[in-house]
Amino acid sequence: MIRTGFAAIALVALASTAEAQTSKPVKAMLMDASGKAMGTATIRQTSHSLQVRIKAKGLEPGEKGLHIHAVGKCEAPKFTSAGPHWNPDGKQHGRENPMGSHAGDMPNLIVNAKGRGTLTFDLHGAKMMGEGGLMDADGAALVIHAKADDYKTDPTGNSGDRIVCGVFK
């Protein structure tokens, strides 16, 4: 009976390890157009997804569009250097778009009255490395937009200007 209990504990430990990160996490320091630190974003590979964690500060309250962009470059003031949304499967934008969604489409970031917003979200089926992976030759960036994403309008969800950007390293 005791051996069975230890075997069950060992199986649970192995399953937990499989769910843990399977590659080194990448982190982005989020900056506004003036170079002011606005928070961090971290992405970890799990066995089934990429887990994204965002901690932002200093933003105007409200909903903000939040996307992973295809190029690891954040040149102020407009951050267009980050390219389009990460979209290795060639889909349309939007979590509610019947033709979508981009791999980098995420829920809106809810910013509270103190200018802070946090989000943890799993990008199911996405991977860090390899064909179609996030960390390709030109890297990736996380961009926070000025307005809420409507989750359906291609290519950006009408989320407005790019106001914060961070390169994953």
C-alpha positions, 0 to 999 in steps of 0.5 A, a space after each residue: 500500500 505504501 509503495 502504491 502511494 509513492 508510485 502515485 506521488 512519483 507519477 504526479 511529480 513527473 506529470 507536473 514536470 512535463 507541464 513545466 517549462 520545456 525551454 528557457 523563458 524569454 523576457 521583454 522589458 516594456 517601454 513607452 516611446 520616451 524610453 520609460 519603463 512600463 513593465 515586463 512580459 515573460 513567455 514560457 513554453 509548457 507542454 501544450 502552449 506558450 504561457 504569457 505573463 504581463 505586468 504593466 504600469 503607468 498606463 491610462 486606465 481602461 482596456 488595451 489591445 495586446 499582441 505579440 508582434 513578429 519582429 523583435 524590434 521596438 523603435 520609437 515613437 510608433 513601434 512599427 518596427 515590431 512588424 505585424 502580429 505573429 501569425 505563422 499559420 497565415 490566419 486573420 486577426 481576432 479571437 472572434 474572427 471565424 477565419 482567425 486568429 493570429 498566434 499572437 492575438 491575446 485578450 485585452 489588458 485591463 488597466 486599473 485606476 492606478 494605471 496597472 494591468 496584469 494578464 496571464 494567458 496561454 497561447 495553445 498550440 504555440 511553440 517557442 522554437 522550431 518551424 513557426 516558433 516565436 523565437 525565429 531569426 528576427 525574434 518577437 516583441 510584445 506591443 500594447 495598443 492605445 485602445 481595446 481590441 475588438 477581437 474581429 477586425 483584420 488585421 489589428 482589431 481596431 486597437 489603435 496606436 502602439 504605445 508600449 513595446 518590448 523585445 523578447 530576449 
